Amino acid sequence: MAKKHEKMANQRKDFLHKLSRRIVDKNQVIMARIMTVT
């Protein structure tokens, strides 16, 4: 069971890495802004 969860986690990380890589390649930069609401 733990191996299955590990595999799923690795697939998720791989997908997110590939997606962010594609965005960077297309746009050259990613900007993130953290906003707090009070």
Biopython code that builds the backbone (N, CA, C, O; Angstrom):
import numpy as np
from Bio.PDB.StructureBuilder import StructureBuilder

atoms = [
    (1, "MET", "N", (0.828, -1.196, 0.000)),
    (1, "MET", "CA", (0.000, 0.000, 0.000)),
    (1, "MET", "C", (0.870, 1.258, 0.000)),
    (1, "MET", "O", (0.565, 2.214, -0.713)),
    (2, "ALA", "N", (1.935, 1.270, 0.779)),
    (2, "ALA", "CA", (2.804, 2.447, 0.853)),
    (2, "ALA", "C", (3.473, 2.709, -0.494)),
    (2, "ALA", "O", (3.659, 3.860, -0.889)),
    (3, "LYS", "N", (3.832, 1.633, -1.194)),
    (3, "LYS", "CA", (4.469, 1.788, -2.512)),
    (3, "LYS", "C", (3.517, 2.435, -3.500)),
    (3, "LYS", "O", (3.933, 3.232, -4.341)),
    (4, "LYS", "N", (2.233, 2.092, -3.398)),
    (4, "LYS", "CA", (1.229, 2.668, -4.283)),
    (4, "LYS", "C", (1.110, 4.172, -4.036)),
    (4, "LYS", "O", (1.039, 4.959, -4.980)),
    (5, "HIS", "N", (1.089, 4.561, -2.768)),
    (5, "HIS", "CA", (1.006, 5.981, -2.422)),
    (5, "HIS", "C", (2.256, 6.726, -2.874)),
    (5, "HIS", "O", (2.173, 7.859, -3.348)),
    (6, "GLU", "N", (3.399, 6.096, -2.727)),
    (6, "GLU", "CA", (4.658, 6.709, -3.156)),
    (6, "GLU", "C", (4.661, 6.917, -4.666)),
    (6, "GLU", "O", (5.091, 7.961, -5.155)),
    (7, "LYS", "N", (4.178, 5.918, -5.399)),
    (7, "LYS", "CA", (4.125, 6.024, -6.858)),
    (7, "LYS", "C", (3.196, 7.163, -7.280)),
    (7, "LYS", "O", (3.527, 7.937, -8.178)),
    (8, "MET", "N", (2.044, 7.261, -6.635)),
    (8, "MET", "CA", (1.097, 8.332, -6.959)),
    (8, "MET", "C", (1.697, 9.696, -6.647)),
    (8, "MET", "O", (1.534, 10.633, -7.428)),
    (9, "ALA", "N", (2.379, 9.818, -5.536)),
    (9, "ALA", "CA", (3.015, 11.082, -5.158)),
    (9, "ALA", "C", (4.091, 11.455, -6.172)),
    (9, "ALA", "O", (4.208, 12.618, -6.556)),
    (10, "ASN", "N", (4.875, 10.472, -6.607)),
    (10, "ASN", "CA", (5.915, 10.737, -7.599)),
    (10, "ASN", "C", (5.324, 11.149, -8.938)),
    (10, "ASN", "O", (5.870, 12.020, -9.614)),
    (11, "GLN", "N", (4.212, 10.531, -9.328)),
    (11, "GLN", "CA", (3.552, 10.904, -10.583)),
    (11, "GLN", "C", (3.033, 12.337, -10.508)),
    (11, "GLN", "O", (3.126, 13.087, -11.480)),
    (12, "ARG", "N", (2.489, 12.713, -9.359)),
    (12, "ARG", "CA", (1.971, 14.070, -9.170)),
    (12, "ARG", "C", (3.112, 15.088, -9.259)),
    (12, "ARG", "O", (2.986, 16.116, -9.924)),
    (13, "LYS", "N", (4.224, 14.791, -8.584)),
    (13, "LYS", "CA", (5.384, 15.693, -8.616)),
    (13, "LYS", "C", (5.923, 15.824, -10.029)),
    (13, "LYS", "O", (6.268, 16.920, -10.471)),
    (14, "ASP", "N", (5.996, 14.693, -10.742)),
    (14, "ASP", "CA", (6.494, 14.699, -12.112)),
    (14, "ASP", "C", (5.604, 15.550, -13.004)),
    (14, "ASP", "O", (6.101, 16.348, -13.799)),
    (15, "PHE", "N", (4.295, 15.386, -12.877)),
    (15, "PHE", "CA", (3.350, 16.166, -13.674)),
    (15, "PHE", "C", (3.512, 17.652, -13.391)),
    (15, "PHE", "O", (3.570, 18.454, -14.324)),
    (16, "LEU", "N", (3.585, 18.034, -12.112)),
    (16, "LEU", "CA", (3.715, 19.442, -11.753)),
    (16, "LEU", "C", (5.031, 20.016, -12.251)),
    (16, "LEU", "O", (5.083, 21.165, -12.691)),
    (17, "HIS", "N", (6.093, 19.224, -12.185)),
    (17, "HIS", "CA", (7.395, 19.676, -12.682)),
    (17, "HIS", "C", (7.333, 19.905, -14.189)),
    (17, "HIS", "O", (7.810, 20.926, -14.684)),
    (18, "LYS", "N", (6.751, 18.964, -14.913)),
    (18, "LYS", "CA", (6.651, 19.102, -16.371)),
    (18, "LYS", "C", (5.778, 20.292, -16.751)),
    (18, "LYS", "O", (6.093, 21.022, -17.691)),
    (19, "LEU", "N", (4.687, 20.488, -16.026)),
    (19, "LEU", "CA", (3.797, 21.614, -16.301)),
    (19, "LEU", "C", (4.498, 22.947, -16.044)),
    (19, "LEU", "O", (4.434, 23.849, -16.879)),
    (20, "SER", "N", (5.155, 23.078, -14.912)),
    (20, "SER", "CA", (5.849, 24.334, -14.604)),
    (20, "SER", "C", (6.992, 24.568, -15.588)),
    (20, "SER", "O", (7.262, 25.711, -15.958)),
    (21, "ARG", "N", (7.661, 23.509, -16.010)),
    (21, "ARG", "CA", (8.752, 23.619, -16.991)),
    (21, "ARG", "C", (8.212, 24.148, -18.324)),
    (21, "ARG", "O", (8.825, 25.002, -18.964)),
    (22, "ARG", "N", (7.052, 23.621, -18.726)),
    (22, "ARG", "CA", (6.430, 24.058, -19.973)),
    (22, "ARG", "C", (6.040, 25.530, -19.894)),
    (22, "ARG", "O", (6.224, 26.275, -20.857)),
    (23, "ILE", "N", (5.500, 25.954, -18.744)),
    (23, "ILE", "CA", (5.111, 27.358, -18.564)),
    (23, "ILE", "C", (6.334, 28.258, -18.631)),
    (23, "ILE", "O", (6.293, 29.307, -19.274)),
    (24, "VAL", "N", (7.409, 27.869, -17.985)),
    (24, "VAL", "CA", (8.640, 28.664, -18.000)),
    (24, "VAL", "C", (9.213, 28.731, -19.409)),
    (24, "VAL", "O", (9.621, 29.801, -19.861)),
    (25, "ASP", "N", (9.246, 27.608, -20.102)),
    (25, "ASP", "CA", (9.781, 27.594, -21.467)),
    (25, "ASP", "C", (8.983, 28.517, -22.381)),
    (25, "ASP", "O", (9.547, 29.177, -23.254)),
    (26, "LYS", "N", (7.682, 28.559, -22.177)),
    (26, "LYS", "CA", (6.821, 29.383, -23.019)),
    (26, "LYS", "C", (6.902, 30.858, -22.648)),
    (26, "LYS", "O", (6.868, 31.717, -23.529)),
    (27, "ASN", "N", (7.010, 31.164, -21.358)),
    (27, "ASN", "CA", (6.928, 32.553, -20.908)),
    (27, "ASN", "C", (8.217, 33.105, -20.314)),
    (27, "ASN", "O", (8.287, 34.302, -20.036)),
    (28, "GLN", "N", (9.219, 32.296, -20.114)),
    (28, "GLN", "CA", (10.514, 32.673, -19.571)),
    (28, "GLN", "C", (10.507, 33.005, -18.071)),
    (28, "GLN", "O", (11.579, 33.086, -17.473)),
    (29, "VAL", "N", (9.370, 33.194, -17.460)),
    (29, "VAL", "CA", (9.355, 33.540, -16.035)),
    (29, "VAL", "C", (8.009, 33.169, -15.410)),
    (29, "VAL", "O", (6.967, 33.198, -16.064)),
    (30, "ILE", "N", (8.066, 32.827, -14.147)),
    (30, "ILE", "CA", (6.843, 32.615, -13.361)),
    (30, "ILE", "C", (6.946, 33.538, -12.160)),
    (30, "ILE", "O", (7.960, 33.550, -11.462)),
    (31, "MET", "N", (5.916, 34.294, -11.924)),
    (31, "MET", "CA", (5.904, 35.182, -10.764)),
    (31, "MET", "C", (4.802, 34.734, -9.829)),
    (31, "MET", "O", (3.700, 34.404, -10.267)),
    (32, "ALA", "N", (5.094, 34.724, -8.563)),
    (32, "ALA", "CA", (4.099, 34.349, -7.554)),
    (32, "ALA", "C", (3.959, 35.495, -6.578)),
    (32, "ALA", "O", (4.944, 36.130, -6.200)),
    (33, "ARG", "N", (2.743, 35.753, -6.175)),
    (33, "ARG", "CA", (2.498, 36.822, -5.223)),
    (33, "ARG", "C", (1.649, 36.268, -4.097)),
    (33, "ARG", "O", (0.598, 35.669, -4.328)),
    (34, "ILE", "N", (2.107, 36.470, -2.903)),
    (34, "ILE", "CA", (1.357, 36.018, -1.726)),
    (34, "ILE", "C", (0.638, 37.232, -1.146)),
    (34, "ILE", "O", (1.254, 38.239, -0.795)),
    (35, "MET", "N", (-0.662, 37.105, -1.058)),
    (35, "MET", "CA", (-1.461, 38.215, -0.544)),
    (35, "MET", "C", (-2.148, 37.772, 0.737)),
    (35, "MET", "O", (-2.662, 36.657, 0.829)),
    (36, "THR", "N", (-2.151, 38.646, 1.710)),
    (36, "THR", "CA", (-2.861, 38.359, 2.952)),
    (36, "THR", "C", (-4.043, 39.306, 3.061)),
    (36, "THR", "O", (-3.946, 40.496, 2.761)),
    (37, "VAL", "N", (-5.135, 38.757, 3.488)),
    (37, "VAL", "CA", (-6.358, 39.555, 3.653)),
    (37, "VAL", "C", (-6.597, 39.708, 5.143)),
    (37, "VAL", "O", (-6.618, 38.728, 5.887)),
    (38, "THR", "N", (-6.776, 40.949, 5.568)),
    (38, "THR", "CA", (-7.048, 41.184, 6.989)),
    (38, "THR", "C", (-8.392, 41.820, 7.183)),
    (38, "THR", "O", (-8.789, 42.090, 8.316)),
]
sb = StructureBuilder()
sb.init_structure("model")
sb.init_model(0)
sb.init_chain("A")
sb.init_seg("    ")
for serial, (resi, resn, name, xyz) in enumerate(atoms, 1):
    if name == "N":
        sb.init_residue(resn, " ", resi, " ")
    sb.init_atom(name, np.array(xyz, "f"), 0.0, 1.0, " ", f" {name:<3s}", serial, name[0])
structure = sb.get_structure()
